[in-house]
Amino acid sequence: MAGLELRMVSKRHAFGIKADVKDNIHYIDDTTVAYPVGRNVVIYNTQSNIQKFIQGAEKTDAITAMALSPNKKYLAVAESGENPCIAIYDTTTRKRRKVLSIPDLNSREYVSLAFSSIDGRHLATQGGYPDWNLVYWNWERSKALSMVSVAPDKQSNGQDKSLINQCSINPRDPQHICVSGNGIFKFFRYADGQLKQAPGGMGKRDPQNFLSHIWLPPDDRIVVSSDNGDLLLVENSEFKCVLPLSPSDGLSIDSMISYSKGFICGGDMSLVSIFEKSDDKELYRKMKTMKVDHRKDSETGIESDTMKIKSFALSQQEEYLCLTSSNNQIFLLNLSNADFSKADDAIFEPLAQPFHSAAVSGLDTCIRKPLVATCSKDKTIRIWNYIDHSVEIIKTFPTEGNSIAMHPSGLHILVGFSDKLRFMNLYGDDIREFKNFPIRSCPECKFSNGGQYFAAVHGNIIHIYSTYTCDTIGHLRGHNGKVRCLYWLADDTRLVSVGMDGAVYDWNLKECRKENDNVMKSISYTSVVADGKNLWAVGSDRKLREMELSSLTMIQELDTGDYPLTTLALATNHRMLFGGSDDGSVRVYTFPLQGGVQEHSLAHAAPITRLALTFDESVLFTVGDDCTLYVYDVKDKDGRSAKREVTFAEEILISKSDLEEKNATINELRTKVEELKLDMDYQQRRREIKHEEKIKELTDQFKEELEHQTAKYEQLLALKNEQDINFTEIRRDMTEKHRGETSKLEMDYQAQIQASEEQITKLKRDLDSQKKDFQNQLNGKDTAMEKAKKEMEENFQEALAVEKEMNESLRHEQKDLTREHEEIRKQLEIDTDIEIEEIKEKYENRLQNERDSFLRLKGENGIMRKKFNTLQKDIHDKNEEINGLFGTQSELDQKIKGLEKDIEALKNEIKERDETIGDKEKRIYDLKKKNQELEKFKFVLDYKIRELKSQIEPRQDEIAQAKQKIKEMDSELERYHQNNLSLVLTINDLKLKIDGQQKEIHNLSNKLKDAETYKTRIRTDLSELANIIQDPKSLKESVKKLYQKHVKEKVRDTQEMEEDLQKEYNRQRDYLEKTVESLKRKLVKDADSHKSDTNRIMNENVVLIKEINELRREIKMLKSAAQAKTEKEGLGGSIGSARTEDAQREIEMQRMEIQRLRQRIDDLERQLFARGRPVSHEKLPPMEGFDGPGVSPPGSAGSGGFGGRVVTPPQMPHPPVSVQPPPDPAAPVAD
């Protein structure tokens, strides 16, 4: 049966929940929730919106309770029936692990389940009415350890059918069980193989109806809720007090759950209260009381005043709280984002989407959209999307709907309310009435297959209307009882109806008359379907009837079993018939119907009221009295899905007023966006200005801090030199002391080593003597072992002789026994021949039956052969794909070889580069040696640098003041420049507008001149008519000629002409404004690009100047070094002339580098001046200290870098760039 279910009908999605199940929702992980729907358990992934199903047992009635193991691996589901059972399922594989059942439970159901928290191996189950037996299981062994009745003796007969509400196991003691109910609160302990009542309870407190309880840390503490809102605290199994902040407002608290901070409870009026632990006397303080959906929402149709909270579930990380309500809803609260300190109510959202809260009475689907429509006794109409698994529209009405029909286009629906039949349009998010018909409590309405007609039932009359005009086409009269079902045939020219009077009628819609009928007054028909040849109907007599459509004569009758079929759906392409049963199951029949039910799928927990199939017959929908909607995937016998492909439409209806309103809001939002953009741009500019000011302040602070740190560094350096001198003296003393100590320690260790060597020689002598003793003992033991071995061999030979004698005697006995066996065998052969004859007759009969079954299996084998052939073709295609992949693999191998060659070439190149790097490192090593020689002169130069710095500081202050003035002048110039640009743009804009106005005035004056000339012509023609005004005929003819002469086009209204002119004027104006805007944007873009180019060139200029200054410092140092060398030589120094030659050569190289950099700066300046940019007022400082050709020495008037020439960088439009003076070569360089 499971294999057939996979091939023919498989559940895809279910909308709804079974609210009367105890603990009906559980979090398996942070994104997966388990809850019951009908007779199945749904495993729902909240992120992917995908459901998986655990199907209930077939011989049970309904699911009554659920429990999840502490490790989230196993789910226990209790199912009621004649033999109630508990099924344990693996939550990952969804396979049934164990089925627990006990024969003497004396009840049809279990009302509560609870796993033990420590090991999860024990399960407590509370049986129901009338005996209320508590059973304690070791479920892994499928063993009931003990059973005891919880009900008191006076109620053992069970007048109260809801006596016990909950059982639970102590989280720390798996053998300690608590049971609560109406006037009952007891503890039980499993000991010595029995459940015995343990001391504890409510003491002398008046009995109440205890609805729920939870264990809280420490685990000897329990909070119990009652039907009047009391929260009672029990510690160490004894009643302690009523919690001070418990509601006690007469509203029941039906469910509770514990969490890390406290507990959460909920009940009547959809109120949820959150309590947290407190160190005060109150023990627990109420953080917040919230109402789930506190208003009647027109979108969901849920009224919270009549709603009860039935169960809670917390995610593993305690981020989300799920709760179920008495009206079949699941809500979700995000605890991590909820702020309980605020007065506003937290927002409870539906977990997936809102479900129906009452029995579903109508169902239909369409062709052009993936939609299905339902109506319910909860007075709502819902439009579901069966691809997205979501609800598109929910609309609540004042009266409940009895039937619903959906137009094939998916844009209209027809609903039979208790007061009227309403034709309504489906808009994007709303349902609006278009027309109503005076038909009360219409039990059935249907659109035709093409959608041009619809039929509606009013009592025993069927009304036929036109869809697009809503005019009445005809009335079909003939039924004596109420009509229960209608079915349009494929060509929409005939209609089949069945009713409570046992009549089946075939109607001709062209003539509005009855073609054929079949009446059986003892039957009340409920549903009918038909194709082009036959008709199938079901009724109250639990039979499925097949009739010939042309004459409505009976072909065959099939018994539907204990539960009658309530509704039918026909899949003509798949050759299948679907039936909804009174027990909530879906039955599948294949043609021919003699094979009976081919598949039986459990779905609803109440009778199925409607079935519907999509146009391509790939999806089946079922609804029932349990408020749920099931979606099934349908495949044929061979497991193939539908061949008809339907492309769904995306258009929706929208009213003109809604469209105008939305366009208006779009325009408003656009204007707001533009305003916000302008505001943001303005704010951005202000922020940039502030940031620039802050950067300037920070740079100034940094410079001050740098100067302070350099001074501090000099002090520390002097201190360091002093400490180095002291350290060398201390180190010399420490080394002498250390040498003396080490010599003393060496002598001590030498003495210890000699003593240890003497001890080692002594130990070696002892070891040799012990080895000799051990060898003597080993030789003695070997001789003893050989003697024992010889004795054991002699004993074995004696035992072997005895065994041989025994074997001879056994052979003689065997021969005697074979003779007896031959005689017995002959006798048995005679007896078996007689039995074989009897068995032969018996098995010949069975063989005949097997042959019949073989023929049937042969037919099935043919089907399987077809499947095998198709699979062979698939395998051949896959092999071809594999060959293609091998080809691509060979190509990739060739590419890999080529890449490997490239890698080899790159490796060779890397080797060559490594060699060059080695050469460079040698060069660096040589330069480091030179650097060490130069550092020797550094100490002498530091003193001179300090003296020069004291002379330079006054000049630097003057330079800083001059720079500040230059910056202020640059900013003012930039402001004037920006104002000038904005004024130029406004002038150009006004000039363009003036030119447009002048052109328009010129055109209008030309038109006025033409009109004047035209007017004078008409006046002259009219004056000529005045001559013949006495002759009517000639006047008429001349007027006609005059009209034909002047009126060559249709006369247009002046107002219309003015509107056209205004439109043309507006169009021209918009075009000119757009061109002006585009030119402005282009101008801004050009200015930005120009600005970036200028910045780049300025940065390059500054970098080059810094390099030149550094080179000048090096030249100065080299000069001073050379001068020092010559002085030393004059004084008899030992430094040779070779070093002076190297220094001169290095100086020449540096001069050539300076010349090259100077040429580069000249080129950059020429590029800047060629672009025509304004020259900045700020001048770069001169290049100091370089005695090049044509350059005056430092300190002389007019001296500067580049032969006394001053480099003036171009001014930037925004912001002004200030070039800092190069650091003085005499100043100390910071690290």
SULQUIJO-V215937 format. One line per field, one symbol per residue. ss: DSSP state (@ for helix, = for strand, . for the rest). phi: phi as a letter, one per 40 degrees, with the letter a starting at -180 (. if undefined). psi: psi as a letter, one per 40 degrees, with the letter a starting at -180 (. if undefined). Layout:
ss = ???
phi = ???
psi = ???
//
This chain:
ss = .@@@@@@.=======......=..=====..======..======....======.......======.....======.....======.....=====..@@@.=..======......======..=..======@@@.=======...@@@........======......=======.========..=====..=.......========....======....=====..=====..........=======..======@@@=======......========.....=....=.@@@..======.....======....=====..............==.........======.....======...======....=======....======.....======...=======...=======.......===.....======..======.....======.....======.....======...======....=======.....======...======...======.....======.....=======....======...======..@@@.======.....======.....======....======..................=..@@@@@@@@@@@@@@@@@@@@@@@@@@@@@@@@@@@@@@@@@@@@@@@@@@@@@@@@@@@@@@@@@@@@@@@@@@@@@@@@@@@@@@@@@@@@@@@@@@@@@@@@@@@@@@@@@@@@@@@@@@@@@@@@@@@@@@@@@@@@@@@@@@@@@@@@@@@@@@@@@@@@@@@@@@@@@@@@@@@@@@@@@@@@@@@@@@@@@@@@@@@@@@@@@@@@@@@@@@@@@@@@@@@@@@@@@@@@@@@@@@@@@@@@@@@@@@@@@@@@@@@@@@@@@@@@@@@@@@@@@.@@@@@@@@@@@@@@@@@@@@@@@@@@@@@@@@@@@@@@@@@@@@@@@@@@@@@@@@@@@@@@@@@@@@@@@@@@@@@@@@@@@@@@@@@@@...@@@@@@@@@@@@@@@.......@@@@@@@@@@@@@@@@@@@@@@@@@@@@@@@@@@@@@@@@@@@@@@@@@@@@@@@@@@@@@@@@@@@@@@@@@@@@@......@@@@@@@@@@@@@@@@@@@@@@@@@@@@@@@@@@....=..................................=.....................
phi = .ccccccbbbcbabbiacccccfcaaccacbbbbacbgbbbcbbccccfbbbbbcccccbcacbaaabcccgcbbcbcbcicbcabbbbccccgcccabbabcbcfacabcabaccccbgcbbbbbcbcbcfccbbbbcccfbccaaaccccccbccgcccbcbbababdcbbcbbbbbbacgbabbbbcafgbcbccchicgccdcbcccaaacbccccbbbbbbcbgcbbbbbfgbcbacddbcdfbgccbcaaacacciabbaacffcbbbbbcbccccgbbccabbbcfcbccccbgbbccbbbccababcccfcbbbabbcbgbbbbbcccccbcccccccccbccbacbcbadcbbaabbbcacbbbbbaccgbbbbbbcccfabcbbbbbcbcccaabbcdcgbbbbbcccbacbcbbccdbabbcbabbcbcfccaaaccccgcbabbcbgbbbbbbcccbgcccabbbiccbccbabaccccgcbbbbbaccgbbbbbcccbfbccbaabbccbbcbaababcbbbbabaccgbbbbbcccbfcccabbccgcbccbababbcccfbbbbcbccgbbbbbbcccccgccabbcbccadccababcccgcbbbbbaccgbbbbbcbbcccgcccccbbcccbcbcaccccccccccccccccccccccccccccccccccccccccccccccccccccccccccccccccccccccccccccccccccccccccccccccccccccccccccccccccccccccccccccccccccccccccccccccccccccccdccccccdcccccccdcccccccccccccccccccccccccccccccdcccccccccccccdcccccccdcccccccccccccccccccccccccccdcccccccccdcccccdccccdccccccccccccccccccdccccccccccdccccccccccdcccccccccccccccccccccccccccccccccccccccccccccccccccccccccccccccbccbccccccccccccccccbbccccccccccccccccccccccccccccccccccccccccccccccccccccccccccccccccccccccccccccccccccgcccccccccccccccccccccccccccccccccccccccgccccccbcccccgbcccgbcccgccgcacgggcccbcccccacccbccccccccccccc
psi = ddddddddhhhdihhiihdehhgehihdaeehihiihbfihhhhhddefhiiihhiidfidihdiiihideedihhhhhiadgiihhhihddefihdihhihdfdfieiheiihiidddeeihhhhiahedfhhhhigddefhhdihihdiiddeddfdhefdhdiiihhdegeehihhiahehhiiihhifeihihiiiaebeihiihhdiiihihieehhhhiieeeihhhhhfeihdihhdeidfeehihdiiiiadebihiibiffhhhhhiiieadddhihdihihhgeihhdddfhhedehihdiihhidefdihiiiieffihihhhddehheeidiiihhiidciiiieihheihiiadeifihhiiieefihhhihedefihdhhhhidiiidiiihideeeiihhgiedihhhiihadfihihdiiighifhehihiideeeiiiihgbeihhhihddefihdihhidieahhdiihhideeeihhiiaeeeihihhhddefihdiihhheeihidiiiiaediihiiaeefihhhihddefihdihhheadhihdiiihgddefihhhhideeihihiihiedeahdihhhcieiihdiiiiidefehhiiiaeeeihihihhiadeeiaidhhhhiieiiihidddddddddddddddddddddddddddddddddddddddddddddddddddddddddddddddddddddddddddddddddddddddddddddddddddddddddddddddddddddddddddddddddddddddddddddddddddddddddddddddddddddddddddddddddddddddddddddddddddddddddddddddddddddddddddddddddddddddddddddddddddddddddddddddddddddddddddddddddddddddddeddddddddddddddddddddddddddddddddddddddddddddddddddddddddddddddddddddddddddddddddddddddddddfeehdddddddddddddddgeihhihdddddddddddddddddddddddddddddddddddddddddddddddddddddddddddddddddddddddddddddefiehiedddddddddddddddddddddddddddddddddefiihiehiiiihiehgahehiiidiheiiiffehhhhiihidhihhhhiiiiheeiihi.
//
